């Protein structure tokens, strides 16, 4: 810091103010300090900054241990949003949603002096195990379970699933089969809720959903079962990976998509538009989810902490080539 001050022609106190984003530094002096820092390749020590400012500039994230596109994209969105605020992210991954694992993750993050914690719940039980009495930093949950006692950000899974189901009915399909996500995920239940509500409102047959585990393999295996039923002409899969598996199963069974079977996924993964045919799907705004979650947490860090706050992120139905009007059979 002394070298930077000497090169910039200012005091070490001025350098400290610039480094720690304090006020009372003129624009000209600030530019000289920043220029000297670049020239000397000077990087502030985060630990030393935390001692001076009492702020770690770090947010903690508790996330499910999953490589699926949805959870991974949520985590990426959180990291990008945090970096935009000038914060680092420390991630604690949960192998299971039990109380012991959740409390261990909270303890791990608090030992790192994080300023706030984002809980990417996903699986059942995680939000329920948050005990505010044991946590001395603000919390925000990304949660569809409706059991949170902290500020919540959620994707409107019900509306997204309803839009997908309604499209298939509007195309003339007698009903819509559903391949659901894992049973212990709240998003899977919300998507079932939206799918079933549309079918019941239309007074069409509602077959029990088939439960997968979000993987391509499970979509393929369940798709093989559905391919055996000639009455199945429309399938809504709870994510794009399972939809891909269904498409493979239909091709092997000699059932062409979308001539014989229309298929819709959920998430809009990057490969969805490049499938043959391109996949109709429900797009989630993962960037917006990350931004809204971090914004709520920053509000809580600065004293605006209202557990009744619930922010809802909307979805968008993206129509592509995997859906078509039902063929009327004699």
C-alpha positions as protocol buffer text, in pm:
chain_id: "A"
residue {
  index: 1
  type: UNK
  ca { x: 0 y: 0 z: 0 }
}
residue {
  index: 2
  type: UNK
  ca { x: 296 y: 228 z: 71 }
}
residue {
  index: 3
  type: UNK
  ca { x: 433 y: 164 z: -280 }
}
residue {
  index: 4
  type: UNK
  ca { x: 96 y: 249 z: -434 }
}
residue {
  index: 5
  type: UNK
  ca { x: 74 y: 570 z: -229 }
}
residue {
  index: 6
  type: UNK
  ca { x: 426 y: 675 z: -336 }
}
residue {
  index: 7
  type: UNK
  ca { x: 361 y: 611 z: -706 }
}
residue {
  index: 8
  type: UNK
  ca { x: 21 y: 786 z: -696 }
}
residue {
  index: 9
  type: UNK
  ca { x: 154 y: 1081 z: -497 }
}
residue {
  index: 10
  type: UNK
  ca { x: -105 y: 1043 z: -220 }
}
residue {
  index: 11
  type: UNK
  ca { x: -112 y: 931 z: 141 }
}
residue {
  index: 12
  type: UNK
  ca { x: -156 y: 569 z: 250 }
}
residue {
  index: 13
  type: UNK
  ca { x: -483 y: 677 z: 411 }
}
residue {
  index: 14
  type: UNK
  ca { x: -612 y: 785 z: 69 }
}
residue {
  index: 15
  type: UNK
  ca { x: -511 y: 449 z: -82 }
}
residue {
  index: 16
  type: UNK
  ca { x: -692 y: 274 z: 203 }
}
residue {
  index: 17
  type: UNK
  ca { x: -1006 y: 475 z: 136 }
}
residue {
  index: 18
  type: UNK
  ca { x: -1000 y: 381 z: -233 }
}
residue {
  index: 19
  type: UNK
  ca { x: -932 y: 14 z: -162 }
}
residue {
  index: 20
  type: UNK
  ca { x: -1214 y: -7 z: 91 }
}
residue {
  index: 21
  type: UNK
  ca { x: -1460 y: 193 z: -123 }
}
residue {
  index: 22
  type: UNK
  ca { x: -1481 y: 474 z: 129 }
}
residue {
  index: 23
  type: UNK
  ca { x: -1600 y: 823 z: 38 }
}
residue {
  index: 24
  type: UNK
  ca { x: -1405 y: 1149 z: 74 }
}
residue {
  index: 25
  type: UNK
  ca { x: -1165 y: 1079 z: -216 }
}
residue {
  index: 26
  type: UNK
  ca { x: -1168 y: 1310 z: -518 }
}
residue {
  index: 27
  type: UNK
  ca { x: -1219 y: 1158 z: -859 }
}
residue {
  index: 28
  type: UNK
  ca { x: -871 y: 1263 z: -975 }
}
residue {
  index: 29
  type: UNK
  ca { x: -699 y: 1113 z: -671 }
}
residue {
  index: 30
  type: UNK
  ca { x: -901 y: 793 z: -702 }
}
residue {
  index: 31
  type: UNK
  ca { x: -796 y: 752 z: -1067 }
}
residue {
  index: 32
  type: UNK
  ca { x: -428 y: 802 z: -975 }
}
residue {
  index: 33
  type: UNK
  ca { x: -456 y: 537 z: -703 }
}
residue {
  index: 34
  type: UNK
  ca { x: -632 y: 289 z: -934 }
}
residue {
  index: 35
  type: UNK
  ca { x: -374 y: 351 z: -1206 }
}
residue {
  index: 36
  type: UNK
  ca { x: -89 y: 290 z: -960 }
}
residue {
  index: 37
  type: UNK
  ca { x: -256 y: -30 z: -838 }
}
residue {
  index: 38
  type: UNK
  ca { x: -275 y: -158 z: -1196 }
}
residue {
  index: 39
  type: UNK
  ca { x: 84 y: -62 z: -1272 }
}
residue {
  index: 40
  type: UNK
  ca { x: 216 y: -234 z: -958 }
}
residue {
  index: 41
  type: UNK
  ca { x: -24 y: -528 z: -993 }
}
residue {
  index: 42
  type: UNK
  ca { x: -144 y: -456 z: -641 }
}
residue {
  index: 43
  type: UNK
  ca { x: -433 y: -666 z: -510 }
}
residue {
  index: 44
  type: UNK
  ca { x: -590 y: -592 z: -172 }
}
residue {
  index: 45
  type: UNK
  ca { x: -578 y: -871 z: 86 }
}
residue {
  index: 46
  type: UNK
  ca { x: -941 y: -973 z: 156 }
}
residue {
  index: 47
  type: UNK
  ca { x: -858 y: -1087 z: 509 }
}
residue {
  index: 48
  type: UNK
  ca { x: -693 y: -754 z: 589 }
}
residue {
  index: 49
  type: UNK
  ca { x: -985 y: -565 z: 435 }
}
residue {
  index: 50
  type: UNK
  ca { x: -1229 y: -759 z: 649 }
}
residue {
  index: 51
  type: UNK
  ca { x: -1036 y: -663 z: 963 }
}
residue {
  index: 52
  type: UNK
  ca { x: -1045 y: -296 z: 867 }
}
residue {
  index: 53
  type: UNK
  ca { x: -1403 y: -274 z: 743 }
}
residue {
  index: 54
  type: UNK
  ca { x: -1567 y: -553 z: 944 }
}
residue {
  index: 55
  type: UNK
  ca { x: -1703 y: -688 z: 613 }
}
residue {
  index: 56
  type: UNK
  ca { x: -1588 y: -1006 z: 439 }
}
residue {
  index: 57
  type: UNK
  ca { x: -1751 y: -915 z: 103 }
}
residue {
  index: 58
  type: UNK
  ca { x: -1850 y: -1282 z: 84 }
}
residue {
  index: 59
  type: UNK
  ca { x: -2192 y: -1441 z: 50 }
}
residue {
  index: 60
  type: UNK
  ca { x: -2255 y: -1802 z: 145 }
}
residue {
  index: 61
  type: UNK
  ca { x: -2462 y: -2036 z: -71 }
}
residue {
  index: 62
  type: UNK
  ca { x: -2612 y: -2363 z: 50 }
}
residue {
  index: 63
  type: UNK
  ca { x: -2691 y: -2575 z: -254 }
}
residue {
  index: 64
  type: UNK
  ca { x: -2807 y: -2925 z: -331 }
}
residue {
  index: 65
  type: UNK
  ca { x: -2533 y: -3155 z: -458 }
}
residue {
  index: 66
  type: UNK
  ca { x: -2653 y: -3194 z: -815 }
}
residue {
  index: 67
  type: UNK
  ca { x: -2502 y: -3162 z: -1161 }
}
residue {
  index: 68
  type: UNK
  ca { x: -2845 y: -3123 z: -1324 }
}
residue {
  index: 69
  type: UNK
  ca { x: -2885 y: -2816 z: -1545 }
}
residue {
  index: 70
  type: UNK
  ca { x: -3139 y: -2639 z: -1320 }
}
residue {
  index: 71
  type: UNK
  ca { x: -2947 y: -2636 z: -988 }
}
residue {
  index: 72
  type: UNK
  ca { x: -2617 y: -2568 z: -1167 }
}
residue {
  index: 73
  type: UNK
  ca { x: -2769 y: -2275 z: -1357 }
}
residue {
  index: 74
  type: UNK
  ca { x: -2920 y: -2129 z: -1039 }
}
residue {
  index: 75
  type: UNK
  ca { x: -2576 y: -2141 z: -876 }
}
residue {
  index: 76
  type: UNK
  ca { x: -2415 y: -1972 z: -1176 }
}
residue {
  index: 77
  type: UNK
  ca { x: -2680 y: -1700 z: -1171 }
}
residue {
  index: 78
  type: UNK
  ca { x: -2617 y: -1639 z: -799 }
}
residue {
  index: 79
  type: UNK
  ca { x: -2241 y: -1613 z: -852 }
}
residue {
  index: 80
  type: UNK
  ca { x: -2276 y: -1364 z: -1137 }
}
residue {
  index: 81
  type: UNK
  ca { x: -2519 y: -1150 z: -941 }
}
residue {
  index: 82
  type: UNK
  ca { x: -2297 y: -1153 z: -633 }
}
residue {
  index: 83
  type: UNK
  ca { x: -1991 y: -1053 z: -837 }
}
residue {
  index: 84
  type: UNK
  ca { x: -2188 y: -761 z: -981 }
}
residue {
  index: 85
  type: UNK
  ca { x: -2225 y: -635 z: -623 }
}
residue {
  index: 86
  type: UNK
  ca { x: -1852 y: -685 z: -563 }
}
residue {
  index: 87
  type: UNK
  ca { x: -1898 y: -996 z: -350 }
}
residue {
  index: 88
  type: UNK
  ca { x: -1731 y: -1337 z: -354 }
}
residue {
  index: 89
  type: UNK
  ca { x: -1933 y: -1658 z: -313 }
}
residue {
  index: 90
  type: UNK
  ca { x: -1857 y: -1954 z: -89 }
}
residue {
  index: 91
  type: UNK
  ca { x: -2061 y: -2269 z: -160 }
}
residue {
  index: 92
  type: UNK
  ca { x: -2156 y: -2543 z: 86 }
}
residue {
  index: 93
  type: UNK
  ca { x: -2307 y: -2843 z: -93 }
}
residue {
  index: 94
  type: UNK
  ca { x: -2557 y: -3076 z: 70 }
}
residue {
  index: 95
  type: UNK
  ca { x: -2551 y: -3449 z: 1 }
}
residue {
  index: 96
  type: UNK
  ca { x: -2878 y: -3485 z: 194 }
}
residue {
  index: 97
  type: UNK
  ca { x: -3143 y: -3239 z: 322 }
}
residue {
  index: 98
  type: UNK
  ca { x: -3144 y: -3361 z: 685 }
}
residue {
  index: 99
  type: UNK
  ca { x: -3110 y: -3124 z: 979 }
}
residue {
  index: 100
  type: UNK
  ca { x: -2755 y: -3228 z: 1064 }
}
residue {
  index: 101
  type: UNK
  ca { x: -2627 y: -3157 z: 710 }
}
residue {
  index: 102
  type: UNK
  ca { x: -2805 y: -2822 z: 691 }
}
residue {
  index: 103
  type: UNK
  ca { x: -2674 y: -2705 z: 1029 }
}
residue {
  index: 104
  type: UNK
  ca { x: -2320 y: -2818 z: 940 }
}
residue {
  index: 105
  type: UNK
  ca { x: -2338 y: -2615 z: 619 }
}
residue {
  index: 106
  type: UNK
  ca { x: -2461 y: -2309 z: 809 }
}
residue {
  index: 107
  type: UNK
  ca { x: -2181 y: -2346 z: 1062 }
}
residue {
  index: 108
  type: UNK
  ca { x: -1922 y: -2387 z: 787 }
}
residue {
  index: 109
  type: UNK
  ca { x: -2031 y: -2066 z: 616 }
}
residue {
  index: 110
  type: UNK
  ca { x: -2055 y: -1866 z: 938 }
}
residue {
  index: 111
  type: UNK
  ca { x: -1698 y: -1967 z: 1025 }
}
residue {
  index: 112
  type: UNK
  ca { x: -1597 y: -1796 z: 701 }
}
residue {
  index: 113
  type: UNK
  ca { x: -1762 y: -1473 z: 824 }
}
residue {
  index: 114
  type: UNK
  ca { x: -2004 y: -1454 z: 531 }
}
residue {
  index: 115
  type: UNK
  ca { x: -2227 y: -1147 z: 541 }
}
residue {
  index: 116
  type: UNK
  ca { x: -2538 y: -1334 z: 429 }
}
residue {
  index: 117
  type: UNK
  ca { x: -2651 y: -1677 z: 312 }
}
residue {
  index: 118
  type: UNK
  ca { x: -2853 y: -1782 z: 7 }
}
residue {
  index: 119
  type: UNK
  ca { x: -3025 y: -2119 z: 38 }
}
residue {
  index: 120
  type: UNK
  ca { x: -3088 y: -2291 z: -295 }
}
residue {
  index: 121
  type: UNK
  ca { x: -3333 y: -2537 z: -144 }
}
residue {
  index: 122
  type: UNK
  ca { x: -3468 y: -2754 z: -424 }
}
residue {
  index: 123
  type: UNK
  ca { x: -3511 y: -3074 z: -224 }
}
residue {
  index: 124
  type: UNK
  ca { x: -3764 y: -3120 z: 55 }
}
residue {
  index: 125
  type: UNK
  ca { x: -3673 y: -3037 z: 411 }
}
residue {
  index: 126
  type: UNK
  ca { x: -3384 y: -2796 z: 357 }
}
residue {
  index: 127
  type: UNK
  ca { x: -3574 y: -2474 z: 425 }
}
residue {
  index: 128
  type: UNK
  ca { x: -3766 y: -2637 z: 709 }
}
residue {
  index: 129
  type: UNK
  ca { x: -3438 y: -2703 z: 892 }
}
residue {
  index: 130
  type: UNK
  ca { x: -3329 y: -2339 z: 890 }
}
residue {
  index: 131
  type: UNK
  ca { x: -3324 y: -2234 z: 1254 }
}
residue {
  index: 132
  type: UNK
  ca { x: -3293 y: -1856 z: 1272 }
}
residue {
  index: 133
  type: UNK
  ca { x: -3197 y: -1882 z: 1638 }
}
residue {
  index: 134
  type: UNK
  ca { x: -2866 y: -2042 z: 1535 }
}
residue {
  index: 135
  type: UNK
  ca { x: -2785 y: -1798 z: 1254 }
}
residue {
  index: 136
  type: UNK
  ca { x: -2650 y: -1448 z: 1305 }
}
residue {
  index: 137
  type: UNK
  ca { x: -2651 y: -1337 z: 938 }
}
residue {
  index: 138
  type: UNK
  ca { x: -2938 y: -1263 z: 697 }
}
residue {
  index: 139
  type: UNK
  ca { x: -3089 y: -1549 z: 495 }
}
residue {
  index: 140
  type: UNK
  ca { x: -3278 y: -1567 z: 164 }
}
residue {
  index: 141
  type: UNK
  ca { x: -3417 y: -1891 z: 23 }
}
residue {
  index: 142
  type: UNK
  ca { x: -3479 y: -1997 z: -335 }
}
residue {
  index: 143
  type: UNK
  ca { x: -3767 y: -2228 z: -260 }
}
residue {
  index: 144
  type: UNK
  ca { x: -4089 y: -2359 z: -414 }
}
residue {
  index: 145
  type: UNK
  ca { x: -4206 y: -2552 z: -107 }
}
residue {
  index: 146
  type: UNK
  ca { x: -4396 y: -2264 z: 58 }
}
residue {
  index: 147
  type: UNK
  ca { x: -4252 y: -2359 z: 397 }
}
residue {
  index: 148
  type: UNK
  ca { x: -3986 y: -2089 z: 427 }
}
residue {
  index: 149
  type: UNK
  ca { x: -3964 y: -1855 z: 727 }
}
residue {
  index: 150
  type: UNK
  ca { x: -3720 y: -1621 z: 551 }
}
residue {
  index: 151
  type: UNK
  ca { x: -3750 y: -1398 z: 240 }
}
residue {
  index: 152
  type: UNK
  ca { x: -3811 y: -1623 z: -61 }
}
residue {
  index: 153
  type: UNK
  ca { x: -3752 y: -1610 z: -435 }
}
residue {
  index: 154
  type: UNK
  ca { x: -3930 y: -1872 z: -644 }
}
residue {
  index: 155
  type: UNK
  ca { x: -3990 y: -1955 z: -1009 }
}
residue {
  index: 156
  type: UNK
  ca { x: -4358 y: -1981 z: -1101 }
}
residue {
  index: 157
  type: UNK
  ca { x: -4334 y: -2353 z: -1172 }
}
residue {
  index: 158
  type: UNK
  ca { x: -4713 y: -2398 z: -1167 }
}
residue {
  index: 159
  type: UNK
  ca { x: -4773 y: -2141 z: -1440 }
}
residue {
  index: 160
  type: UNK
  ca { x: -4493 y: -2281 z: -1655 }
}
residue {
  index: 161
  type: UNK
  ca { x: -4627 y: -2637 z: -1634 }
}
residue {
  index: 162
  type: UNK
  ca { x: -4981 y: -2515 z: -1697 }
}
residue {
  index: 163
  type: UNK
  ca { x: -4874 y: -2329 z: -2012 }
}
residue {
  index: 164
  type: UNK
  ca { x: -4701 y: -2640 z: -2149 }
}
residue {
  index: 165
  type: UNK
  ca { x: -5004 y: -2860 z: -2080 }
}
residue {
  index: 166
  type: UNK
  ca { x: -5249 y: -2608 z: -2221 }
}
residue {
  index: 167
  type: UNK
  ca { x: -5051 y: -2583 z: -2546 }
}
residue {
  index: 168
  type: UNK
  ca { x: -5076 y: -2958 z: -2599 }
}
residue {
  index: 169
  type: UNK
  ca { x: -5450 y: -2960 z: -2534 }
}
residue {
  index: 170
  type: UNK
  ca { x: -5495 y: -2663 z: -2769 }
}
residue {
  index: 171
  type: UNK
  ca { x: -5318 y: -2868 z: -3037 }
}
residue {
  index: 172
  type: UNK
  ca { x: -5601 y: -3119 z: -3013 }
}
residue {
  index: 173
  type: UNK
  ca { x: -5443 y: -3392 z: -2800 }
}
residue {
  index: 174
  type: UNK
  ca { x: -5698 y: -3587 z: -2597 }
}
residue {
  index: 175
  type: UNK
  ca { x: -5485 y: -3566 z: -2281 }
}
residue {
  index: 176
  type: UNK
  ca { x: -5121 y: -3514 z: -2172 }
}
residue {
  index: 177
  type: UNK
  ca { x: -4897 y: -3770 z: -2004 }
}
residue {
  index: 178
  type: UNK
  ca { x: -4647 y: -3637 z: -1752 }
}
residue {
  index: 179
  type: UNK
  ca { x: -4298 y: -3753 z: -1662 }
}
residue {
  index: 180
  type: UNK
  ca { x: -4231 y: -3583 z: -1330 }
}
residue {
  index: 181
  type: UNK
  ca { x: -3905 y: -3501 z: -1158 }
}
residue {
  index: 182
  type: UNK
  ca { x: -3775 y: -3662 z: -839 }
}
residue {
  index: 183
  type: UNK
  ca { x: -4038 y: -3707 z: -568 }
}
residue {
  index: 184
  type: UNK
  ca { x: -3844 y: -3514 z: -302 }
}
residue {
  index: 185
  type: UNK
  ca { x: -3808 y: -3196 z: -509 }
}
residue {
  index: 186
  type: UNK
  ca { x: -4060 y: -2917 z: -454 }
}
residue {
  index: 187
  type: UNK
  ca { x: -4026 y: -2798 z: -816 }
}
residue {
  index: 188
  type: UNK
  ca { x: -4138 y: -3142 z: -935 }
}
residue {
  index: 189
  type: UNK
  ca { x: -4453 y: -3117 z: -722 }
}
residue {
  index: 190
  type: UNK
  ca { x: -4530 y: -2765 z: -841 }
}
residue {
  index: 191
  type: UNK
  ca { x: -4502 y: -2876 z: -1204 }
}
residue {
  index: 192
  type: UNK
  ca { x: -4734 y: -3169 z: -1135 }
}
residue {
  index: 193
  type: UNK
  ca { x: -4975 y: -2922 z: -978 }
}
residue {
  index: 194
  type: UNK
  ca { x: -4983 y: -2701 z: -1287 }
}
residue {
  index: 195
  type: UNK
  ca { x: -5016 y: -2998 z: -1525 }
}
residue {
  index: 196
  type: UNK
  ca { x: -5299 y: -3160 z: -1328 }
}
residue {
  index: 197
  type: UNK
  ca { x: -5493 y: -2835 z: -1279 }
}
residue {
  index: 198
  type: UNK
  ca { x: -5516 y: -2776 z: -1655 }
}
residue {
  index: 199
  type: UNK
  ca { x: -5624 y: -3134 z: -1729 }
}
residue {
  index: 200
  type: UNK
  ca { x: -5889 y: -3131 z: -1456 }
}
residue {
  index: 201
  type: UNK
  ca { x: -6019 y: -2793 z: -1571 }
}
residue {
  index: 202
  type: UNK
  ca { x: -6051 y: -2930 z: -1925 }
}
residue {
  index: 203
  type: UNK
  ca { x: -6224 y: -3240 z: -1788 }
}
residue {
  index: 204
  type: UNK
  ca { x: -5995 y: -3480 z: -1975 }
}
residue {
  index: 205
  type: UNK
  ca { x: -5843 y: -3807 z: -1846 }
}
residue {
  index: 206
  type: UNK
  ca { x: -5561 y: -3762 z: -1590 }
}
residue {
  index: 207
  type: UNK
  ca { x: -5325 y: -4058 z: -1568 }
}
residue {
  index: 208
  type: UNK
  ca { x: -5089 y: -4081 z: -1266 }
}
residue {
  index: 209
  type: UNK
  ca { x: -4755 y: -3906 z: -1334 }
}
residue {
  index: 210
  type: UNK
  ca { x: -4448 y: -4121 z: -1390 }
}
residue {
  index: 211
  type: UNK
  ca { x: -4161 y: -4021 z: -1161 }
}
residue {
  index: 212
  type: UNK
  ca { x: -3809 y: -3989 z: -1296 }
}
residue {
  index: 213
  type: UNK
  ca { x: -3493 y: -3851 z: -1136 }
}
residue {
  index: 214
  type: UNK
  ca { x: -3426 y: -3561 z: -1378 }
}
residue {
  index: 215
  type: UNK
  ca { x: -3177 y: -3769 z: -1581 }
}
residue {
  index: 216
  type: UNK
  ca { x: -3181 y: -3852 z: -1953 }
}
residue {
  index: 217
  type: UNK
  ca { x: -3172 y: -4219 z: -1857 }
}
residue {
  index: 218
  type: UNK
  ca { x: -3491 y: -4201 z: -1650 }
}
residue {
  index: 219
  type: UNK
  ca { x: -3667 y: -4013 z: -1929 }
}
residue {
  index: 220
  type: UNK
  ca { x: -3559 y: -4284 z: -2173 }
}
residue {
  index: 221
  type: UNK
  ca { x: -3679 y: -4569 z: -1952 }
}
residue {
  index: 222
  type: UNK
  ca { x: -4017 y: -4407 z: -1882 }
}
residue {
  index: 223
  type: UNK
  ca { x: -4045 y: -4306 z: -2246 }
}
residue {
  index: 224
  type: UNK
  ca { x: -4014 y: -4672 z: -2346 }
}
residue {
  index: 225
  type: UNK
  ca { x: -4318 y: -4747 z: -2128 }
}
residue {
  index: 226
  type: UNK
  ca { x: -4522 y: -4467 z: -2282 }
}
residue {
  index: 227
  type: UNK
  ca { x: -4416 y: -4564 z: -2634 }
}
residue {
  index: 228
  type: UNK
  ca { x: -4600 y: -4893 z: -2593 }
}
residue {
  index: 229
  type: UNK
  ca { x: -4934 y: -4714 z: -2554 }
}
residue {
  index: 230
  type: UNK
  ca { x: -5074 y: -4594 z: -2889 }
}
residue {
  index: 231
  type: UNK
  ca { x: -5317 y: -4364 z: -2700 }
}
residue {
  index: 232
  type: UNK
  ca { x: -5023 y: -4154 z: -2577 }
}
residue {
  index: 233
  type: UNK
  ca { x: -4985 y: -3866 z: -2822 }
}
residue {
  index: 234
  type: UNK
  ca { x: -4861 y: -3583 z: -2596 }
}
residue {
  index: 235
  type: UNK
  ca { x: -4598 y: -3587 z: -2320 }
}
residue {
  index: 236
  type: UNK
  ca { x: -4488 y: -3310 z: -2085 }
}
residue {
  index: 237
  type: UNK
  ca { x: -4153 y: -3392 z: -1923 }
}
residue {
  index: 238
  type: UNK
  ca { x: -4050 y: -3202 z: -1610 }
}
residue {
  index: 239
  type: UNK
  ca { x: -3710 y: -3110 z: -1755 }
}
residue {
  index: 240
  type: UNK
  ca { x: -3533 y: -3110 z: -2090 }
}
residue {
  index: 241
  type: UNK
  ca { x: -3294 y: -3393 z: -2004 }
}
residue {
  index: 242
  type: UNK
  ca { x: -3583 y: -3633 z: -1946 }
}
residue {
  index: 243
  type: UNK
  ca { x: -3755 y: -3500 z: -2259 }
}
residue {
  index: 244
  type: UNK
  ca { x: -3442 y: -3591 z: -2456 }
}
residue {
  index: 245
  type: UNK
  ca { x: -3460 y: -3945 z: -2318 }
}
residue {
  index: 246
  type: UNK
  ca { x: -3828 y: -3966 z: -2419 }
}
residue {
  index: 247
  type: UNK
  ca { x: -3743 y: -3856 z: -2773 }
}
residue {
  index: 248
  type: UNK
  ca { x: -3483 y: -4131 z: -2802 }
}
residue {
  index: 249
  type: UNK
  ca { x: -3729 y: -4391 z: -2673 }
}
residue {
  index: 250
  type: UNK
  ca { x: -3994 y: -4281 z: -2923 }
}
residue {
  index: 251
  type: UNK
  ca { x: -3747 y: -4298 z: -3212 }
}
residue {
  index: 252
  type: UNK
  ca { x: -3649 y: -4653 z: -3116 }
}
residue {
  index: 253
  type: UNK
  ca { x: -4017 y: -4750 z: -3102 }
}
residue {
  index: 254
  type: UNK
  ca { x: -4076 y: -4610 z: -3450 }
}
residue {
  index: 255
  type: UNK
  ca { x: -4293 y: -4325 z: -3326 }
}
residue {
  index: 256
  type: UNK
  ca { x: -4204 y: -4000 z: -3496 }
}
residue {
  index: 257
  type: UNK
  ca { x: -4189 y: -3667 z: -3305 }
}
residue {
  index: 258
  type: UNK
  ca { x: -4405 y: -3464 z: -3352 }
}
residue {
  index: 259
  type: UNK
  ca { x: -4613 y: -3652 z: -3611 }
}
residue {
  index: 260
  type: UNK
  ca { x: -4705 y: -3933 z: -3371 }
}
residue {
  index: 261
  type: UNK
  ca { x: -4614 y: -3783 z: -3034 }
}
residue {
  index: 262
  type: UNK
  ca { x: -4569 y: -3421 z: -2924 }
}
residue {
  index: 263
  type: UNK
  ca { x: -4314 y: -3360 z: -2646 }
}
residue {
  index: 264
  type: UNK
  ca { x: -4247 y: -3058 z: -2423 }
}
residue {
  index: 265
  type: UNK
  ca { x: -3965 y: -3015 z: -2171 }
}
residue {
  index: 266
  type: UNK
  ca { x: -3880 y: -2759 z: -1905 }
}
residue {
  index: 267
  type: UNK
  ca { x: -3571 y: -2534 z: -1850 }
}
residue {
  index: 268
  type: UNK
  ca { x: -3463 y: -2452 z: -2209 }
}
residue {
  index: 269
  type: UNK
  ca { x: -3116 y: -2602 z: -2182 }
}
residue {
  index: 270
  type: UNK
  ca { x: -2864 y: -2483 z: -2443 }
}
residue {
  index: 271
  type: UNK
  ca { x: -2896 y: -2800 z: -2653 }
}
residue {
  index: 272
  type: UNK
  ca { x: -3279 y: -2788 z: -2671 }
}
residue {
  index: 273
  type: UNK
  ca { x: -3290 y: -2584 z: -2991 }
}
residue {
  index: 274
  type: UNK
  ca { x: -3041 y: -2815 z: -3166 }
}
residue {
  index: 275
  type: UNK
  ca { x: -3227 y: -3144 z: -3117 }
}
residue {
  index: 276
  type: UNK
  ca { x: -3405 y: -3313 z: -3407 }
}
residue {
  index: 277
  type: UNK
  ca { x: -3670 y: -3183 z: -3396 }
}
residue {
  index: 278
  type: UNK
  ca { x: -3591 y: -2876 z: -3180 }
}
residue {
  index: 279
  type: UNK
  ca { x: -3752 y: -2912 z: -2839 }
}
residue {
  index: 280
  type: UNK
  ca { x: -4052 y: -2707 z: -2727 }
}
residue {
  index: 281
  type: UNK
  ca { x: -3984 y: -2616 z: -2365 }
}
residue {
  index: 282
  type: UNK
  ca { x: -4051 y: -2381 z: -2074 }
}
residue {
  index: 283
  type: UNK
  ca { x: -3769 y: -2131 z: -2024 }
}
residue {
  index: 284
  type: UNK
  ca { x: -3659 y: -2031 z: -1674 }
}
residue {
  index: 285
  type: UNK
  ca { x: -3482 y: -1700 z: -1618 }
}
residue {
  index: 286
  type: UNK
  ca { x: -3187 y: -1821 z: -1413 }
}
residue {
  index: 287
  type: UNK
  ca { x: -3006 y: -1489 z: -1444 }
}
residue {
  index: 288
  type: UNK
  ca { x: -3313 y: -1306 z: -1314 }
}
residue {
  index: 289
  type: UNK
  ca { x: -3348 y: -1557 z: -1033 }
}
residue {
  index: 290
  type: UNK
  ca { x: -2990 y: -1496 z: -924 }
}
residue {
  index: 291
  type: UNK
  ca { x: -3022 y: -1120 z: -947 }
}
residue {
  index: 292
  type: UNK
  ca { x: -3347 y: -1106 z: -749 }
}
residue {
  index: 293
  type: UNK
  ca { x: -3216 y: -1341 z: -481 }
}
residue {
  index: 294
  type: UNK
  ca { x: -2894 y: -1148 z: -429 }
}
residue {
  index: 295
  type: UNK
  ca { x: -3084 y: -817 z: -433 }
}
residue {
  index: 296
  type: UNK
  ca { x: -3312 y: -941 z: -154 }
}
residue {
  index: 297
  type: UNK
  ca { x: -3013 y: -1062 z: 45 }
}
residue {
  index: 298
  type: UNK
  ca { x: -2835 y: -728 z: 5 }
}
residue {
  index: 299
  type: UNK
  ca { x: -3150 y: -556 z: 134 }
}
residue {
  index: 300
  type: UNK
  ca { x: -3145 y: -787 z: 435 }
}
residue {
  index: 301
  type: UNK
  ca { x: -2773 y: -722 z: 494 }
}
residue {
  index: 302
  type: UNK
  ca { x: -2851 y: -350 z: 502 }
}
residue {
  index: 303
  type: UNK
  ca { x: -3136 y: -390 z: 748 }
}
residue {
  index: 304
  type: UNK
  ca { x: -3440 y: -451 z: 527 }
}
residue {
  index: 305
  type: UNK
  ca { x: -3525 y: -806 z: 636 }
}
residue {
  index: 306
  type: UNK
  ca { x: -3891 y: -900 z: 593 }
}
residue {
  index: 307
  type: UNK
  ca { x: -3962 y: -1277 z: 604 }
}
residue {
  index: 308
  type: UNK
  ca { x: -4296 y: -1216 z: 433 }
}
residue {
  index: 309
  type: UNK
  ca { x: -4125 y: -1102 z: 112 }
}
residue {
  index: 310
  type: UNK
  ca { x: -4184 y: -1345 z: -173 }
}
residue {
  index: 311
  type: UNK
  ca { x: -4050 y: -1263 z: -518 }
}
residue {
  index: 312
  type: UNK
  ca { x: -4183 y: -1468 z: -811 }
}
residue {
  index: 313
  type: UNK
  ca { x: -3988 y: -1516 z: -1134 }
}
residue {
  index: 314
  type: UNK
  ca { x: -4206 y: -1584 z: -1438 }
}
residue {
  index: 315
  type: UNK
  ca { x: -4142 y: -1847 z: -1706 }
}
residue {
  index: 316
  type: UNK
  ca { x: -4176 y: -1838 z: -2085 }
}
residue {
  index: 317
  type: UNK
  ca { x: -4312 y: -2109 z: -2314 }
}
residue {
  index: 318
  type: UNK
  ca { x: -4082 y: -2153 z: -2615 }
}
residue {
  index: 319
  type: UNK
  ca { x: -4251 y: -2330 z: -2908 }
}
residue {
  index: 320
  type: UNK
  ca { x: -4027 y: -2529 z: -3141 }
}
residue {
  index: 321
  type: UNK
  ca { x: -4059 y: -2833 z: -3364 }
}
residue {
  index: 322
  type: UNK
  ca { x: -4133 y: -3110 z: -3112 }
}
residue {
  index: 323
  type: UNK
  ca { x: -4503 y: -3018 z: -3086 }
}
residue {
  index: 324
  type: UNK
  ca { x: -4770 y: -3033 z: -3356 }
}
residue {
  index: 325
  type: UNK
  ca { x: -5147 y: -3070 z: -3392 }
}
residue {
  index: 326
  type: UNK
  ca { x: -5277 y: -3412 z: -3298 }
}
residue {
  index: 327
  type: UNK
  ca { x: -5346 y: -3648 z: -3588 }
}
residue {
  index: 328
  type: UNK
  ca { x: -5715 y: -3738 z: -3598 }
}
residue {
  index: 329
  type: UNK
  ca { x: -5742 y: -4114 z: -3636 }
}
residue {
  index: 330
  type: UNK
  ca { x: -6052 y: -4282 z: -3770 }
}
